[in-house]
Amino acid sequence: MDDKHMQIGEVAARTELSLRTIRHYEETGLVAPSARSQGGFRLYTETDIARLMVIRRMKPLGFTLDQMRDLLDATDRLDAGEVLDAGEREALLGRVREYEQAATEQVDKLRVQLARAEDFAETLRTRLHQAAPAGP
């Protein structure tokens, strides 16, 4: 990925996360800036943005910070290029699979909730249309 460094404001704009949220994720150990400027400003790379996007996508699915940390740890280890024995690699892939299954289940639940919300909105639209006074 690109080695260009960005300050936190640009990262916030690109990820649609607030500065406060990004700092919170840093405090909790989910993400760390790749570097600091001479003035001490946080500097991030595309890799850091990709990590923040994983976190951002997990949040509305109800994953906890610990679960986010666990998934990121597994993917970090798989992506590190280090030699893993077959058992360790399969265990890491198993963890990722579990998160994929949990995400899929949560998406299915959200689809049901969305369908119910759309039905409710349509019911209200119909009711308003029926109650509207007849035109001239």
Secondary structure, DSSP 8 states (H G I E B T S, - for coil): -----EEHHHHHHHHT--HHHHHHHHHTTS---SEE-TT--EEE-HHHHHHHHHHHHHGGGT--HHHHHHHHHHHHHHHS-----HHHHHHHHHHHHHHHHHHHHHHHHHHHHHHHHHHHHHHHHHHHHHHS----
